[in-house]
Amino acid sequence: MPPSPFLEAVYRHMLASHYSRRTADSYVYWIRFYIRFHGKRHPLEMGAGEVMAFLSFLANERQVSIATQKLALNALAYLYNKYLQKPLGELGVFNKAARPRKLPVVLTPAEVASILAMLNGSPWLLASMIYASGLRRIEAVSLRVNNIDFDHGLVRIWSGKGNKHRIATLATELYPHLRRQIVRVKELLEEDLANPEYCGVWLPNALSRKYPFANKSLNWHYLFPSTTLGYEPDTRNLRRHHVDESSISKLLKRAAQQCGIGKDVTSHTLRHSFATHLLESGADIRTVQEQLGHADVKTTEIYTHVLKRGAQGVRSPFSALPGARTK
């Protein structure tokens, strides 16, 4: 929870507006940074000029990426336009971040298979879901039982990045594993319900009001629950949260090392690989965009740069040289 009353109020305003806790944490970080950059002046005493100066500082001194600078701008736009009700209007000239986005690290299908083979149980299923459905790490760990639709072969992602909803494909090969996982969740739930202190799973305010008994139903519990119960920091309610999202990346790094794969492997590497392999198999870029939940197709187009066809699909003239492969 943010330490100051002002930042705490902004944080709670975002949650009430149905922003995820992850987004709220990120926005509050940049708002705090902005306030400290300007000598702890209150945002109401500042405006577009101070925002532009801060964004220029991020580009010039911190040399942040374009995406990071945009995230900071979005946080400040929320602060002024929605919380303070003091619209910034059109911003003038400020230095844009110039550091280009890195090309994604992509695994071959064989490398994905070898890494997954090093995992077992829930970690294997979680990593498999990230690759099989192209999920972000936080989307995967926060899946609830009712997000899985066996009848239609899809995964429903609610309030993903940008607070947007989407559906993604579900690999039929994972059905029996997912059904066994749901049985494990049910067994844990039965244990938890026997505890008089248990307050049910956390639900956003709107859902908890609309479905007052959903917090203790199987459908709303996390598909990948934590192994232990814990008290919610701001309410002290006893709940079972989802697994720690950082744990899966640690396991993947270790698995990659055990396989002798020299690439920097994270959970996002599996998502990158999902997108690239879809394109390689002939899927059109709009379909891949929808699967990944990208707002702009330009974000998806970065995967075209890592396809085996070479840069921009151009075949190198070296390949046509007589004896090029005989050396």
Contacts in CASP RR format, 6 or more apart in sequence:
PFRMAT RR
TARGET T0000
AUTHOR 0000-0000-0000
METHOD contacts of the structure
MODEL  1
MPPSPFLEAVYRHMLASHYSRRTADSYVYWIRFYIRFHGKRHPLEMGAGE
VMAFLSFLANERQVSIATQKLALNALAYLYNKYLQKPLGELGVFNKAARP
RKLPVVLTPAEVASILAMLNGSPWLLASMIYASGLRRIEAVSLRVNNIDF
DHGLVRIWSGKGNKHRIATLATELYPHLRRQIVRVKELLEEDLANPEYCG
VWLPNALSRKYPFANKSLNWHYLFPSTTLGYEPDTRNLRRHHVDESSISK
LLKRAAQQCGIGKDVTSHTLRHSFATHLLESGADIRTVQEQLGHADVKTT
EIYTHVLKRGAQGVRSPFSALPGARTK
1 8 0 8 1.000
1 11 0 8 1.000
1 233 0 8 1.000
1 234 0 8 1.000
2 8 0 8 1.000
2 10 0 8 1.000
2 11 0 8 1.000
2 28 0 8 1.000
2 32 0 8 1.000
6 42 0 8 1.000
7 28 0 8 1.000
7 31 0 8 1.000
7 32 0 8 1.000
10 27 0 8 1.000
10 28 0 8 1.000
10 31 0 8 1.000
10 79 0 8 1.000
10 83 0 8 1.000
11 24 0 8 1.000
11 25 0 8 1.000
11 28 0 8 1.000
13 82 0 8 1.000
13 83 0 8 1.000
14 23 0 8 1.000
14 24 0 8 1.000
14 27 0 8 1.000
14 28 0 8 1.000
14 78 0 8 1.000
15 21 0 8 1.000
15 24 0 8 1.000
15 204 0 8 1.000
15 205 0 8 1.000
16 205 0 8 1.000
17 82 0 8 1.000
18 159 0 8 1.000
18 163 0 8 1.000
18 204 0 8 1.000
18 206 0 8 1.000
19 27 0 8 1.000
19 163 0 8 1.000
20 138 0 8 1.000
20 159 0 8 1.000
20 160 0 8 1.000
20 163 0 8 1.000
22 138 0 8 1.000
23 162 0 8 1.000
23 163 0 8 1.000
26 71 0 8 1.000
26 75 0 8 1.000
27 74 0 8 1.000
27 75 0 8 1.000
27 78 0 8 1.000
27 79 0 8 1.000
28 75 0 8 1.000
29 75 0 8 1.000
30 71 0 8 1.000
30 72 0 8 1.000
30 75 0 8 1.000
30 76 0 8 1.000
31 43 0 8 1.000
31 75 0 8 1.000
31 76 0 8 1.000
31 79 0 8 1.000
33 54 0 8 1.000
33 72 0 8 1.000
34 43 0 8 1.000
34 50 0 8 1.000
34 51 0 8 1.000
34 54 0 8 1.000
34 72 0 8 1.000
34 75 0 8 1.000
34 76 0 8 1.000
34 79 0 8 1.000
35 41 0 8 1.000
35 42 0 8 1.000
35 43 0 8 1.000
37 54 0 8 1.000
37 57 0 8 1.000
38 46 0 8 1.000
38 50 0 8 1.000
38 53 0 8 1.000
38 54 0 8 1.000
41 50 0 8 1.000
43 79 0 8 1.000
43 80 0 8 1.000
43 84 0 8 1.000
44 84 0 8 1.000
44 86 0 8 1.000
47 80 0 8 1.000
47 86 0 8 1.000
47 88 0 8 1.000
48 88 0 8 1.000
48 89 0 8 1.000
48 91 0 8 1.000
48 92 0 8 1.000
49 91 0 8 1.000
51 73 0 8 1.000
51 76 0 8 1.000
51 80 0 8 1.000
51 88 0 8 1.000
51 91 0 8 1.000
52 91 0 8 1.000
52 92 0 8 1.000
52 93 0 8 1.000
52 94 0 8 1.000
53 94 0 8 1.000
54 72 0 8 1.000
54 76 0 8 1.000
55 69 0 8 1.000
55 72 0 8 1.000
55 73 0 8 1.000
55 94 0 8 1.000
55 95 0 8 1.000
56 94 0 8 1.000
56 95 0 8 1.000
58 64 0 8 1.000
58 68 0 8 1.000
58 69 0 8 1.000
58 72 0 8 1.000
58 97 0 8 1.000
59 69 0 8 1.000
59 94 0 8 1.000
59 95 0 8 1.000
59 96 0 8 1.000
59 97 0 8 1.000
59 98 0 8 1.000
60 95 0 8 1.000
63 97 0 8 1.000
63 99 0 8 1.000
64 72 0 8 1.000
64 97 0 8 1.000
64 99 0 8 1.000
65 97 0 8 1.000
65 99 0 8 1.000
65 100 0 8 1.000
65 101 0 8 1.000
66 96 0 8 1.000
66 97 0 8 1.000
66 98 0 8 1.000
66 99 0 8 1.000
66 100 0 8 1.000
66 101 0 8 1.000
67 101 0 8 1.000
68 97 0 8 1.000
69 96 0 8 1.000
69 97 0 8 1.000
76 88 0 8 1.000
77 88 0 8 1.000
80 86 0 8 1.000
80 87 0 8 1.000
80 88 0 8 1.000
81 87 0 8 1.000
81 88 0 8 1.000
101 302 0 8 1.000
103 302 0 8 1.000
103 305 0 8 1.000
103 306 0 8 1.000
104 268 0 8 1.000
104 269 0 8 1.000
104 272 0 8 1.000
104 276 0 8 1.000
104 302 0 8 1.000
104 303 0 8 1.000
104 306 0 8 1.000
105 263 0 8 1.000
105 264 0 8 1.000
105 265 0 8 1.000
105 266 0 8 1.000
105 269 0 8 1.000
105 272 0 8 1.000
106 269 0 8 1.000
106 272 0 8 1.000
106 273 0 8 1.000
106 276 0 8 1.000
106 303 0 8 1.000
106 306 0 8 1.000
107 115 0 8 1.000
107 261 0 8 1.000
107 263 0 8 1.000
107 265 0 8 1.000
107 269 0 8 1.000
107 270 0 8 1.000
107 273 0 8 1.000
109 277 0 8 1.000
111 259 0 8 1.000
111 261 0 8 1.000
111 263 0 8 1.000
112 131 0 8 1.000
112 270 0 8 1.000
112 273 0 8 1.000
114 259 0 8 1.000
114 261 0 8 1.000
115 127 0 8 1.000
115 252 0 8 1.000
115 255 0 8 1.000
115 256 0 8 1.000
115 259 0 8 1.000
115 261 0 8 1.000
115 265 0 8 1.000
116 124 0 8 1.000
116 127 0 8 1.000
116 128 0 8 1.000
116 131 0 8 1.000
116 255 0 8 1.000
118 254 0 8 1.000
118 255 0 8 1.000
118 258 0 8 1.000
118 259 0 8 1.000
119 127 0 8 1.000
119 251 0 8 1.000
119 255 0 8 1.000
122 181 0 8 1.000
122 184 0 8 1.000
122 224 0 8 1.000
122 243 0 8 1.000
123 247 0 8 1.000
123 248 0 8 1.000
123 251 0 8 1.000
125 174 0 8 1.000
125 177 0 8 1.000
125 178 0 8 1.000
125 181 0 8 1.000
125 224 0 8 1.000
126 140 0 8 1.000
126 141 0 8 1.000
126 224 0 8 1.000
126 243 0 8 1.000
126 248 0 8 1.000
127 248 0 8 1.000
127 251 0 8 1.000
127 252 0 8 1.000
127 267 0 8 1.000
127 270 0 8 1.000
128 171 0 8 1.000
128 174 0 8 1.000
128 177 0 8 1.000
129 135 0 8 1.000
129 140 0 8 1.000
129 143 0 8 1.000
129 155 0 8 1.000
129 174 0 8 1.000
130 136 0 8 1.000
130 137 0 8 1.000
130 140 0 8 1.000
130 248 0 8 1.000
130 267 0 8 1.000
130 270 0 8 1.000
130 271 0 8 1.000
130 274 0 8 1.000
131 270 0 8 1.000
131 271 0 8 1.000
131 273 0 8 1.000
131 274 0 8 1.000
132 169 0 8 1.000
132 170 0 8 1.000
132 171 0 8 1.000
132 173 0 8 1.000
132 174 0 8 1.000
132 274 0 8 1.000
133 155 0 8 1.000
133 168 0 8 1.000
133 169 0 8 1.000
133 170 0 8 1.000
133 171 0 8 1.000
133 274 0 8 1.000
133 291 0 8 1.000
134 168 0 8 1.000
134 270 0 8 1.000
134 271 0 8 1.000
134 274 0 8 1.000
134 275 0 8 1.000
134 291 0 8 1.000
134 292 0 8 1.000
135 143 0 8 1.000
135 155 0 8 1.000
135 157 0 8 1.000
135 168 0 8 1.000
135 271 0 8 1.000
136 160 0 8 1.000
136 161 0 8 1.000
136 268 0 8 1.000
136 271 0 8 1.000
137 245 0 8 1.000
137 248 0 8 1.000
137 249 0 8 1.000
137 267 0 8 1.000
137 268 0 8 1.000
138 245 0 8 1.000
139 157 0 8 1.000
139 160 0 8 1.000
140 224 0 8 1.000
140 248 0 8 1.000
140 267 0 8 1.000
141 222 0 8 1.000
141 224 0 8 1.000
141 242 0 8 1.000
141 243 0 8 1.000
141 244 0 8 1.000
141 245 0 8 1.000
141 248 0 8 1.000
142 222 0 8 1.000
142 242 0 8 1.000
143 155 0 8 1.000
143 157 0 8 1.000
143 222 0 8 1.000
143 223 0 8 1.000
143 224 0 8 1.000
143 242 0 8 1.000
144 201 0 8 1.000
144 219 0 8 1.000
144 220 0 8 1.000
144 221 0 8 1.000
144 222 0 8 1.000
144 223 0 8 1.000
145 182 0 8 1.000
145 185 0 8 1.000
145 218 0 8 1.000
145 219 0 8 1.000
145 220 0 8 1.000
145 221 0 8 1.000
145 222 0 8 1.000
145 223 0 8 1.000
146 156 0 8 1.000
146 219 0 8 1.000
146 220 0 8 1.000
147 155 0 8 1.000
147 156 0 8 1.000
147 157 0 8 1.000
147 158 0 8 1.000
147 223 0 8 1.000
148 155 0 8 1.000
148 170 0 8 1.000
148 178 0 8 1.000
148 182 0 8 1.000
148 223 0 8 1.000
149 155 0 8 1.000
149 156 0 8 1.000
149 170 0 8 1.000
150 170 0 8 1.000
150 175 0 8 1.000
150 178 0 8 1.000
150 179 0 8 1.000
153 169 0 8 1.000
153 170 0 8 1.000
153 172 0 8 1.000
154 167 0 8 1.000
154 168 0 8 1.000
154 169 0 8 1.000
154 170 0 8 1.000
155 167 0 8 1.000
155 168 0 8 1.000
155 169 0 8 1.000
155 170 0 8 1.000
156 165 0 8 1.000
156 167 0 8 1.000
157 165 0 8 1.000
157 166 0 8 1.000
157 167 0 8 1.000
157 168 0 8 1.000
158 165 0 8 1.000
159 165 0 8 1.000
159 204 0 8 1.000
160 166 0 8 1.000
160 293 0 8 1.000
161 293 0 8 1.000
162 295 0 8 1.000
164 293 0 8 1.000
164 295 0 8 1.000
166 290 0 8 1.000
166 291 0 8 1.000
166 293 0 8 1.000
168 291 0 8 1.000
169 291 0 8 1.000
178 223 0 8 1.000
181 223 0 8 1.000
181 224 0 8 1.000
182 218 0 8 1.000
182 223 0 8 1.000
185 218 0 8 1.000
185 221 0 8 1.000
185 222 0 8 1.000
185 223 0 8 1.000
185 225 0 8 1.000
186 218 0 8 1.000
188 221 0 8 1.000
188 225 0 8 1.000
188 240 0 8 1.000
189 216 0 8 1.000
189 218 0 8 1.000
189 221 0 8 1.000
192 198 0 8 1.000
192 200 0 8 1.000
192 229 0 8 1.000
192 240 0 8 1.000
193 216 0 8 1.000
195 229 0 8 1.000
195 238 0 8 1.000
197 238 0 8 1.000
198 216 0 8 1.000
198 229 0 8 1.000
198 238 0 8 1.000
198 239 0 8 1.000
198 240 0 8 1.000
199 215 0 8 1.000
199 232 0 8 1.000
199 237 0 8 1.000
199 238 0 8 1.000
199 239 0 8 1.000
200 215 0 8 1.000
200 216 0 8 1.000
200 237 0 8 1.000
200 239 0 8 1.000
200 240 0 8 1.000
201 215 0 8 1.000
201 216 0 8 1.000
201 220 0 8 1.000
201 221 0 8 1.000
201 222 0 8 1.000
201 239 0 8 1.000
201 240 0 8 1.000
202 215 0 8 1.000
202 232 0 8 1.000
202 239 0 8 1.000
202 241 0 8 1.000
203 211 0 8 1.000
203 214 0 8 1.000
203 215 0 8 1.000
203 220 0 8 1.000
207 214 0 8 1.000
207 220 0 8 1.000
208 214 0 8 1.000
208 215 0 8 1.000
211 220 0 8 1.000
214 220 0 8 1.000
221 240 0 8 1.000
222 240 0 8 1.000
222 241 0 8 1.000
222 242 0 8 1.000
222 243 0 8 1.000
223 242 0 8 1.000
224 242 0 8 1.000
224 243 0 8 1.000
225 240 0 8 1.000
225 241 0 8 1.000
225 242 0 8 1.000
225 243 0 8 1.000
226 240 0 8 1.000
226 241 0 8 1.000
226 242 0 8 1.000
226 243 0 8 1.000
226 244 0 8 1.000
227 243 0 8 1.000
228 240 0 8 1.000
229 238 0 8 1.000
229 239 0 8 1.000
229 240 0 8 1.000
230 238 0 8 1.000
230 239 0 8 1.000
230 240 0 8 1.000
230 241 0 8 1.000
231 237 0 8 1.000
231 238 0 8 1.000
231 239 0 8 1.000
232 238 0 8 1.000
232 239 0 8 1.000
245 267 0 8 1.000
248 267 0 8 1.000
249 266 0 8 1.000
249 267 0 8 1.000
252 265 0 8 1.000
252 266 0 8 1.000
252 267 0 8 1.000
252 269 0 8 1.000
252 270 0 8 1.000
253 265 0 8 1.000
253 266 0 8 1.000
255 265 0 8 1.000
256 262 0 8 1.000
256 263 0 8 1.000
256 265 0 8 1.000
263 269 0 8 1.000
271 292 0 8 1.000
272 303 0 8 1.000
274 291 0 8 1.000
275 288 0 8 1.000
275 291 0 8 1.000
275 292 0 8 1.000
275 300 0 8 1.000
275 303 0 8 1.000
276 303 0 8 1.000
276 306 0 8 1.000
276 307 0 8 1.000
278 287 0 8 1.000
278 288 0 8 1.000
278 291 0 8 1.000
279 285 0 8 1.000
279 288 0 8 1.000
279 303 0 8 1.000
279 304 0 8 1.000
279 307 0 8 1.000
280 307 0 8 1.000
280 308 0 8 1.000
285 297 0 8 1.000
285 300 0 8 1.000
285 301 0 8 1.000
285 304 0 8 1.000
286 297 0 8 1.000
288 300 0 8 1.000
288 303 0 8 1.000
289 297 0 8 1.000
289 299 0 8 1.000
289 300 0 8 1.000
292 300 0 8 1.000
294 300 0 8 1.000
305 311 0 8 1.000
307 313 0 8 1.000
309 315 0 8 1.000
310 316 0 8 1.000
318 324 0 8 1.000
END
